[in-house]
Amino acid sequence: MIRIDMKNKIDELVKIIKKLPRKKETLLIGIDGLGGAGKTTLALLIKQQIPELTIITMDDFYSEETNKIEWKKMYEQVLKPLSTN
């Protein structure tokens, strides 16, 4: 269970996200941080209040064979389609 002060901060963040101006239908938000910092947890907490949110993690594009992020795959599957929205 999250602490009350953290919940208030999440609520405040959700309000800010909902008020952000949009030029297009899709709003892309990035969450950055070190491994284990809570990026996925934060995204999931936001999604609880914005159910239409889609979460895409860079883990989805990590290649264990090369030990690298497959940036081209991420561009083709995520960023390029979003750019037409």
CORKA-V95956 format. One record per helix or strand. SS is the DSSP state (2 for helix, 1 for strand). FROM is the first residue (numbers start at 1). TO is the last residue. If there is no record, write none. Layout:
# CORKA-V95956
SS:FROM:TO  SS:FROM:TO
This chain:
# CORKA-V95956
2:4:19  2:39:49  2:58:61  1:62:63  1:68:69  2:71:83
